[in-house]
């Protein structure tokens, strides 16, 4: 999801999205630990998406 799409969302929607991505990241980390993850790039994508959401949330707080 692009940053411009995230800026259009409300803070509660961003928190919900952040929660779901954090759970997804945990699941991916468990798959890495048990050597079940085949697409290792998913972990990087989720991590960057979490950072993107946190950045937008910080920007909204500053305004």
C-alpha distance (Angstrom), angle and dihedral (degrees) to the residues before:
residue distance angle dihedral
X1 . . .
X2 3.78 . .
X3 3.79 124.1 .
X4 3.80 91.1 -117.3
X5 3.80 89.8 58.5
X6 3.79 90.4 49.3
X7 3.80 92.6 50.8
X8 3.80 89.5 58.9
X9 3.81 92.0 58.0
X10 3.80 124.7 87.9
X11 3.79 121.9 -111.9
X12 3.81 92.3 -106.0
X13 3.80 90.8 53.5
X14 3.81 89.7 49.2
X15 3.79 91.4 51.1
X16 3.80 90.5 50.3
X17 3.80 91.3 49.3
X18 3.81 90.4 47.9
X19 3.80 91.1 51.6
X20 3.80 92.9 51.1
X21 3.81 92.3 47.3
X22 3.80 91.4 49.1
X23 3.80 89.5 53.9
X24 3.80 90.1 47.7
X25 3.80 90.2 50.6
X26 3.79 90.8 52.0
X27 3.80 90.6 51.3
X28 3.78 91.4 49.6
X29 3.81 91.6 49.4
X30 3.79 89.6 52.6
X31 3.80 90.0 50.7
X32 3.80 89.8 51.7
X33 3.80 90.6 50.6
X34 3.80 92.3 51.3
X35 3.83 92.0 41.1
X36 3.80 93.3 -119.8
X37 3.81 98.0 119.4
X38 3.78 112.7 101.4
X39 3.82 100.3 172.3
X40 3.79 102.0 56.4
X41 3.80 91.2 175.5
X42 3.83 89.3 73.3
X43 3.80 90.0 71.7
X44 3.80 91.1 55.9
X45 3.82 92.6 46.6
X46 3.80 92.8 51.4
X47 3.79 92.2 46.8
X48 3.80 91.5 52.0
X49 3.80 92.4 46.0
X50 3.82 89.4 53.7
X51 3.80 89.8 51.0
X52 3.81 90.4 48.7
X53 3.81 91.6 52.9
X54 3.80 92.7 46.7
X55 3.80 90.1 50.7
X56 3.80 92.6 52.1
X57 3.81 91.0 46.8
X58 3.82 90.5 52.3
X59 3.79 91.0 48.9
X60 3.80 91.2 51.5
X61 3.82 91.2 50.6
X62 3.81 91.0 51.8
X63 3.81 92.3 55.6
